[in-house]
Amino acid sequence: MREAVLGLFGGTFDPVHYGHLRLAEEARVKLGLEQVLWLPSGRPAHRDAPACAAQHRLEMVRLAIEGNPGFALDAAEVQAAAPSYTVTSLERLRSLHGPTKPLVLLLGADAFAGLSAWHRWQELFALAHLAVASRPGHPIEPRLLPTALEHEFRARLAQEPEALDQAPAGEILPFTITSLDISATSIRKALDTNASARYLLPDPVLDYIARHRLYH
């Protein structure tokens, strides 16, 4: 009997918005995922410090995904004292779920293009599959990737979501999602200038931001 496939969605979520939610939901449906586990980072190692404290970002994700049984929240990265690296997060989750559970790391195309700069990036393929989301009409161009990443992409490319439950890790599966031109950067700018951010992120998240006077 094949094991159910678990999706993993990490990020700073600073703040979480409908672009994040739609990517996770379309991945869950299109890839046949049992659930999508959200992994807000505590201290991201590959970028500047988030604008908002980790506990606030964690609570905003909790509010955003509440009521969707296809989503779950993992607070371990926020609670950890050490910087968040994707490879160590996957090692923890692999240990938790065992060696045969198919795990799928969800990435946007831009993040995937920079993968070869990540800490111990080549070890990711032994820990999880990678599902790479792109906008319609903008497929991943292997020739534009760094050489080492292009090699991995061509060698590991899967054509169908069914490939994800055939093994616990190791495949790369591109998939398309609805194009939503929403970014956390633009939301933070709107909030800082008292412009409206409504309908860019869920109302409970927006209310939480207002209540705690975040991003001002």
N, C-alpha and C positions, 0 to 999 in steps of 0.2 A: 504494500500500500504506500502510495506517495505521501510525503509529508507536506503539510500546508506551508505556503511561502510567506515569510514575514518581511515587510518593507521597513526600511530604516531611513528616517528623514531628519538630518541634522542641520544646524545653522544657528546664527545668532538670534534671528527672529526679533529684530530691533526696529520697529515692532513687527509682529506677525500680521499678515494681511491676506487679502483674497487671492493674490497670486500664489502664495504658499499653499493656501487651502485647496485651491483648484488643482495645483500640481499633484498634491498628495491624493486627492480624491480620484483624479483621472488615472493616476498610477495604480491605485487600488483596484479600480474597475478593469482597466485595459490589461493589466499584468496578472490579474487573478490573484491578488494578494489576500491572505487571510486577514491582515490588519496592517496598518501603518503606525509604526512606533516613532513618535516625535522625540528628538534628542536636542533640546536647547543647550548650547554650549555655555560653559561657565566663563573660562578665560581662554578665548580662541587664540591659538598659537600662530596662526598664519596671517593675522590681520590686526589692525589697530583695535584698541579696547572699545567695546560697544558703548554707545551713548547712554544706555540705560543699565542699571544694576541687574545682575543675573536673576535675582529673586523676582524682580518685577517682570522680566522677560519670560520667566517660567510661568508666572501666574497669568500673563496675557495669553500664552499658548494654551494653558488649561481652560481659560474662558472661551477661547476660539474654537476648541475641538469638543467642548462639552456637548453631549447629546448625540454625538456620532459614534456608534458602536464599532465602526471600522477604524477608528483612531484611538491611540493610547499614548500616554505620556511617560517618559523616562526622565527622572530628575537627577540621575547620578552625576552627570557632567557638571551641573550647577552646584551640587553638593561637594564635589571633589575640590581639594585644595590645589591640585596640579593643573597646568594648562591643558586644554582639550586638544588632543590629536585624534584624527579619525581612526588611525590604525589601532591606537590603544582602546578606543571606544569599541571597535569591532572585536578586538581580542576579548574584552570583557563580555560582550554579548555572545560571542561564539562559545566561551566557557559556560555561560549561563544556559544557552539553548542546546549545547551538545554538538558533536562533530557532523551530524547528518542533516540538521535543520537547514533548509534553504533560506539564506538571508540575502536581501536585495537592498543595496545602498542606492538611494535616489539622489540624482544630481541633475542640475541644470547644465545645459551645453557649455556655458561660459566657465562654470566651475570645472567641468571635465577637461576643457582645453588647457587648464592650468594644473592638471593633476600631477604632472611630472615634477612639479616644484614642492609637492607635499612631502611631509616627513614619512620615510619608509613606504613610499607610494606603491612600489611593486609588490609589497606584501599584502596589499588590500585584496588582490585577486585570489589569494588562498583563503581568505576569510569570508568573502561575500561575492555575489554577483553585483554588477553595476548596471543600473538602468538610467539612461541619459535622456532627459527631456529636452525637446527643441520645439520651436514654433513651426507651424505648417509652412512649407515652402523654404525652410531653412535647415536642411539636413546637415549632419556632421560631415565635414570635408576632411577625410583622413590626411590628405596631402598637406593640409594647413596645420596639422598637429606637430608638436615636437617629435623628432625621429623615433625616440624610444617609445613614446606613447602611441605613435602611428603603428609601430610594429605590434604592440599589445592589442590595439584596436582591431587590426586586420586578423590577427591570430585568434582572437576570442569572440569575434562578432557572432551574435546569435540572430536568427531571422524571425523567430516566433516566441511569444511569451511562454509557450509550453516547455521551452528549453530550461526555464528557471527551476522547475521542480524535478529535473533529471539529475541534478547534482547540487551539493550544498553551496558551491561558490565557483567562480572562475569565468563566467560569461559576461559579455558586454551587450546590452540590448538597448538600442535607440528606440524612442517612441515619441510621438508628437502630442502636444497639449494645446488647449485653447490659448491663443495669444492675448494676454492681459498686460497692458503697459502700466504696471504698478510697481513701484520700488519703495523699499523702506527709506531710502535717502530722500525721495520726493515727499514722502509722508512726514518725515521729521522736519523738513524745511517748511512744509505747510503749517504744521503745528507750532513751530517756532515763530512764525509770522502771523499767527492767529487766522490763517486761511482755513477753509473747510477741508477736512479729510474724510467726511462722512461718505459712505458707500465705497471706500477704498479698503476698509477693514471692518470687522464685525462691530456692531454697536456696543456689546459688552466690553470689548477691548477699548474702544474709543472712550466709553464712560470711565473705565479704569484709569486711562491716561489722564483724563480731566480731573478725576478725583485725587490722583496723586501728583498732579501738576508735572507730568513727565514731558521731556523734550521742549521745555521752555527755557 
